Amino acid sequence: MTVLLDELDAGELSIRFEGEEPQALLEWALQEFGSQIAISTAFQKDGSVLIDMAYGIDPSVRVFTVDTGRLPEETLTFAETLRGRYPGLNLEILRPEREHVQRLVQLKGSDLFRESVENRLLCCNVRKVQPLTKHLDTLDAWITGLRRDQWATRTNIRKVEIDHDHGAIVKLNPLAEWTSRDVETYLRENDVPTHPLYAQGFTSIGCAPCTRATKAGEDERAGRWWWESNAPKECGMHCSIEHGGFEHELKAILGAGLADA
């Protein structure tokens, strides 16, 4: 049965769970939404924490990730590590439409993201945002590992939100209050496996060409699209990024109807 929440409900729930441990919100959500909720993960530390917590509450919890076609080999290997750690893990790997990727590469080249922020957002949209949007259309709610301390665009996130960019479904951010230190403590105390690239100095992991290890003192997401200046460290999954030129290019690749989906 579809669970409908409005902004008032989401605000009240955010207040209710503010100050509570993430497991409290996860337990409520998994009971409330059942099979119509899923965890979104890119196999970063926050995602590993959420999977460990949720699997402990309900081993059948749904988990999904997007394989953009440009992920590091270590990411795909780590997915299998998690399957071994959590027997029967209900993990679904989403992929972009092959014809859309082919059209993107034909029109812009395989490394278009280096040329401009607009091209980078276009690549992110075709490879990541579109398959995400298609999947979220089948859900009533989704769970993310967003934290307020990750980047400036995330400082105001609430634990319970209405996601108007994806059909007004419910978006839950159980780790919103946590810091990177809280995440590290949980991983250590619960012996949770982490992505192997962290051992090489990475602090935020995305596609291979768009991610580098960070240096001492840099922000957690400084290794993402590091060649850009004054651009958001976002791909469009968690915030709407729209402007005329971008929308025009997206429609040229996906078709007018799909670009507006």
C-alpha positions, -999 to 999 in steps of 0.1 A, spaced: 0 0 0 14 34 -9 23 56 21 15 93 14 33 120 34 31 157 28 55 185 38 38 189 72 42 152 79 79 152 68 86 183 90 70 166 121 89 134 115 122 153 111 116 169 144 106 136 160 138 118 148 162 147 152 187 137 180 177 100 176 202 74 164 199 65 127 187 31 135 155 45 150 146 62 117 156 31 97 134 8 118 104 31 114 109 35 77 114 -2 69 82 -10 88 63 19 73 73 14 36 81 -23 35 93 -33 0 86 1 -14 117 17 1 153 11 -8 188 23 1 208 42 -25 245 36 -23 277 43 -42 295 20 -18 311 49 1 315 47 39 281 62 46 264 36 24 283 8 41 271 21 75 234 22 63 236 -12 48 250 -27 80 224 -10 101 194 -18 79 205 -54 72 206 -59 110 170 -47 112 157 -65 81 180 -87 60 156 -84 30 161 -46 28 164 -34 -8 196 -18 -18 205 -3 -52 235 14 -69 241 29 -104 269 14 -125 276 44 -148 300 24 -170 329 45 -158 332 32 -122 366 21 -108 371 -17 -109 375 -15 -71 339 -4 -68 325 -34 -86 347 -57 -66 336 -42 -34 299 -48 -43 308 -85 -42 326 -81 -9 293 -68 5 274 -97 -9 298 -120 9 295 -101 42 257 -99 41 243 -132 28 213 -128 6 218 -90 3 191 -77 -19 214 -56 -41 202 -43 -75 227 -27 -99 211 -1 -122 226 9 -156 220 37 -180 202 31 -213 229 19 -238 215 39 -267 216 71 -246 252 66 -236 261 58 -272 244 90 -284 261 110 -257 296 97 -268 288 102 -305 278 138 -299 302 149 -272 330 123 -270 338 100 -241 356 126 -220 332 155 -225 331 162 -188 366 178 -190 354 205 -214 328 223 -192 307 221 -161 277 219 -184 291 189 -202 300 172 -169 265 176 -157 252 162 -190 274 131 -185 262 127 -149 226 130 -160 227 104 -188 248 79 -169 235 84 -133 205 106 -128 183 91 -155 186 55 -143 181 67 -108 150 86 -117 136 56 -136 141 34 -105 127 59 -80 95 60 -101 89 25 -87 94 34 -51 75 53 -24 107 62 -5 145 61 -6 173 62 19 206 81 13 238 85 32 238 123 30 253 142 59 252 179 67 289 182 71 298 168 36 295 200 15 279 234 16 249 223 -5 240 197 21 241 218 53 203 221 56 192 186 48 165 171 71 162 135 81 128 133 64 121 152 32 97 152 4 117 147 -28 99 169 -53 125 162 -80 114 126 -80 76 125 -79 73 138 -43 84 105 -28 99 104 7 136 108 10 153 98 42 187 109 54 193 89 86 230 101 89 222 138 85 234 147 120 265 125 119 300 137 113 328 119 94 341 109 128 308 93 138 309 73 106 345 61 112 336 52 148 307 30 137 327 13 110 355 5 134 333 -7 163 312 -29 140 340 -41 118 322 -30 86 341 -34 53 349 -3 34 357 5 -2 394 -3 -9 401 31 -25 398 48 10 431 31 18 447 50 -11 436 85 1 402 88 -15 375 105 7 347 106 -18 344 80 -46 325 84 -79 334 76 -115 371 68 -121 379 97 -144 362 122 -121 376 112 -87 410 116 -72 426 111 -37 423 142 -15 452 160 2 456 167 39 433 196 49 410 193 18 373 190 21 358 155 19 344 161 -16 374 181 -30 385 151 -50 353 152 -71 356 171 -104 387 188 -90 394 207 -122 363 228 -120 361 262 -104 331 276 -85 309 247 -95 287 225 -72 302 192 -61 269 176 -71 259 153 -100 222 161 -99 211 130 -79 204 150 -48 197 185 -61 180 197 -92 205 214 -116 187 230 -145 196 258 -170 188 265 -206 219 251 -224 220 220 -203 183 212 -208 187 217 -246 216 193 -248 199 167 -227 168 167 -249 191 163 -280 204 131 -265 174 116 -247 146 130 -267 122 158 -255 99 136 -235 126 116 -217 146 147 -208 117 161 -189 110 128 -170 
